[in-house]
Amino acid sequence: IHDTTSEVPSIHDQPIVSEFLDVFPDELPGIPPVREVEFNIQLIPGSEPISKAPYHMALIELKELKDQLQ
C-alpha cells in the first residue's frame, strides 16, 4: 500500500542541491508512467550470470590490468 496523501519532499531539502542550484530542476519530473507493455526477462531458477571477459586481452595486458586492480 502506498500513501499518496503524504507530502513529497522538495529537492531543495537536500544539502547538495543548494551548492548546485543551476544544475537541478525546480521540480522533479516524478516516476515513469505505467506503460501498456511491460518488459521482463524470465530467469531460470538457480542459474548464474555468465562470467566472461567482454573481449580478449593479450597475456601481458591481462597481467597489467590485474596489477592495477590490486
TORKOL-4160 file (C-alpha; in steps of 0.2 Angstrom, whole numbers, padded with zeros to 4 digits, m for minus):
70
<pt num="1" X="0000" Y="0000" Z="0000"/>
<pt num="2" X="0007" Y="0017" Z="m0005"/>
<pt num="3" X="0001" Y="0033" Z="0004"/>
<pt num="4" X="m0001" Y="0046" Z="m0009"/>
<pt num="5" X="m0008" Y="0059" Z="0004"/>
<pt num="6" X="0009" Y="0062" Z="0012"/>
<pt num="7" X="0020" Y="0077" Z="0006"/>
<pt num="8" X="0033" Y="0074" Z="m0007"/>
<pt num="9" X="0050" Y="0081" Z="0000"/>
<pt num="10" X="0057" Y="0095" Z="m0010"/>
<pt num="11" X="0073" Y="0093" Z="m0020"/>
<pt num="12" X="0079" Y="0109" Z="m0011"/>
<pt num="13" X="0078" Y="0099" Z="0005"/>
<pt num="14" X="0094" Y="0090" Z="0000"/>
<pt num="15" X="0110" Y="0099" Z="0006"/>
<pt num="16" X="0120" Y="0096" Z="m0010"/>
<pt num="17" X="0107" Y="0104" Z="m0021"/>
<pt num="18" X="0110" Y="0121" Z="m0013"/>
<pt num="19" X="0128" Y="0121" Z="m0019"/>
<pt num="20" X="0122" Y="0117" Z="m0037"/>
<pt num="21" X="0106" Y="0126" Z="m0039"/>
<pt num="22" X="0109" Y="0129" Z="m0058"/>
<pt num="23" X="0110" Y="0110" Z="m0061"/>
<pt num="24" X="0094" Y="0104" Z="m0053"/>
<pt num="25" X="0077" Y="0107" Z="m0059"/>
<pt num="26" X="0064" Y="0117" Z="m0048"/>
<pt num="27" X="0053" Y="0102" Z="m0048"/>
<pt num="28" X="0057" Y="0083" Z="m0051"/>
<pt num="29" X="0048" Y="0075" Z="m0066"/>
<pt num="30" X="0041" Y="0061" Z="m0055"/>
<pt num="31" X="0041" Y="0042" Z="m0058"/>
<pt num="32" X="0039" Y="0035" Z="m0076"/>
<pt num="33" X="0021" Y="0032" Z="m0081"/>
<pt num="34" X="0013" Y="0015" Z="m0082"/>
<pt num="35" X="0016" Y="0008" Z="m0099"/>
<pt num="36" X="0005" Y="m0003" Z="m0110"/>
<pt num="37" X="0018" Y="m0016" Z="m0112"/>
<pt num="38" X="0029" Y="m0022" Z="m0098"/>
<pt num="39" X="0046" Y="m0030" Z="m0102"/>
<pt num="40" X="0054" Y="m0043" Z="m0091"/>
<pt num="41" X="0067" Y="m0056" Z="m0093"/>
<pt num="42" X="0062" Y="m0074" Z="m0087"/>
<pt num="43" X="0076" Y="m0081" Z="m0077"/>
<pt num="44" X="0079" Y="m0100" Z="m0074"/>
<pt num="45" X="0079" Y="m0103" Z="m0055"/>
<pt num="46" X="0096" Y="m0106" Z="m0048"/>
<pt num="47" X="0105" Y="m0100" Z="m0064"/>
<pt num="48" X="0120" Y="m0088" Z="m0063"/>
<pt num="49" X="0126" Y="m0074" Z="m0074"/>
<pt num="50" X="0138" Y="m0079" Z="m0087"/>
<pt num="51" X="0155" Y="m0073" Z="m0082"/>
<pt num="52" X="0167" Y="m0070" Z="m0096"/>
<pt num="53" X="0178" Y="m0056" Z="m0102"/>
<pt num="54" X="0169" Y="m0044" Z="m0115"/>
<pt num="55" X="0185" Y="m0045" Z="m0126"/>
<pt num="56" X="0201" Y="m0055" Z="m0127"/>
<pt num="57" X="0217" Y="m0047" Z="m0120"/>
<pt num="58" X="0235" Y="m0051" Z="m0123"/>
<pt num="59" X="0243" Y="m0060" Z="m0108"/>
<pt num="60" X="0254" Y="m0045" Z="m0104"/>
<pt num="61" X="0238" Y="m0034" Z="m0104"/>
<pt num="62" X="0229" Y="m0045" Z="m0093"/>
<pt num="63" X="0243" Y="m0046" Z="m0080"/>
<pt num="64" X="0244" Y="m0026" Z="m0081"/>
<pt num="65" X="0226" Y="m0025" Z="m0078"/>
<pt num="66" X="0226" Y="m0037" Z="m0063"/>
<pt num="67" X="0241" Y="m0027" Z="m0055"/>
<pt num="68" X="0231" Y="m0011" Z="m0057"/>
<pt num="69" X="0216" Y="m0018" Z="m0049"/>
<pt num="70" X="0225" Y="m0024" Z="m0034"/>
